[in-house]
Amino acid sequence: MKTPAVSIDKIVDEQVRKWQFFKKEKKQAKPIPIITISREPGSGGRQVAEDVASRYGLDLFHQEVIHEMAKSAKVSKSLLQTLDEKGVNVLEDSISSLILDKYLWPDQYLKHLLKVIGTIGKHGNSVIVGRGANFILPPEERFRVRIIAPLEVRIQHVMEDFKVSKEDAKRRVIKTESERRAFIRKYFNADIADPVNYDLVINMETVTIKTATDIIGALTGLPSR
């Protein structure tokens, strides 16, 4: 999915204004930890993320948006400016610790990605889909969810969503799954499918989007709007 630069600039500007507004509100409640959604392609993870954000009034950051943000030094700088000096220092210390502990090799993209997701983590009240957010945010700032489903179920979903043949759908699922595994392995030295990297794994074979959202809400104590 291609996300136009103009739309990203608009998204960033609106988010910055929102954070700055709440920053001035003295009675703002303690931020709700980030819910990170990792998902197998075709499993319904994107829909679960959207339902969780809508049901519980959280900001939603899709993988494509986070990716575009992380490509821009201007954007990461803009987001960082929404934190006070203490917040920036804590974030920088957290990033340095993560890089050392996980033996990461931060190229320019990863540096911006860590800052973007780290800043969202400090503000809380959000759902982040993909981009290794569960490996970036510290335990007190996130609840990690992995959405999975049997291969045949995922292929069927892709066939229906994109109106393609079974063979084409299978190729799309396998290619996307391979790319996601490679991304996590490259940047975080981790296995995206290892359940130890998540607080909750939901198999969507017989679970509805609503039920998955209910489970996440119950385990995180989120109040419905």
C-alpha positions, 0 to 999 in steps of 0.5 A: 500500500502506497501512502502519499507524502501529503497524507503523511504530513497531514496525519503527523500535523494532526497527531502533533496538535492532538498531543500538544493539546492533551499535554496542556490539559492538567487533568489528563489521565495516565496514558493507556499503554500501547497495544501492538498488533503483529499479524500473519498476512490474511489473519484479520489482524488489521481488522482487529486493530481497527476494531480495538481502536474504534471500540476503545477510542485509541489512536491507530497507527497502521504499518504503512503510516509508521513506515512512512514516518520512519523514512523522514528525519523531519517527521521523527524530529517533529514528533520528538518535539511533543515530549518535554526534556525529561521525556526525550531523555528517557526515550533516548536512554531507552533506545540506547539500552535497546540497541545494546541489549539486543545487539542492534545495528541501527541504520538511519531507518531504524534510528527514526523508527525507534524514535517514532514508535518510542514517542508514540509509546510515551503518549500512549492511548494508541494501537500500532500495527506491525513494524516491530513495535512490540520489540521496541517499547518497554514492558510498562508501555505496551501490551503485545498481541499476535494474530494468527490463522491457519494458512488455508483460512488466510488464503481464503481471506486474501482471495475474498479481499483482493478478488484473486485466484487461490494460487495468487492469494497463496503467493501473496500470503507467503511473500508478505509473510516472508518479508515480515519475518525478514524485517524482524530478523534484520532489525531486531534479531528475533523470530516474529512467530515466537510466542514468547515475544507476545502477551497474547496470541489469538488464532482467528480460525473460529474467533470473530473480530468482535470476540478478539477485541473483547479479549484484548479489552478484558486483558488490558482493562480498557473501558469501552466508549 
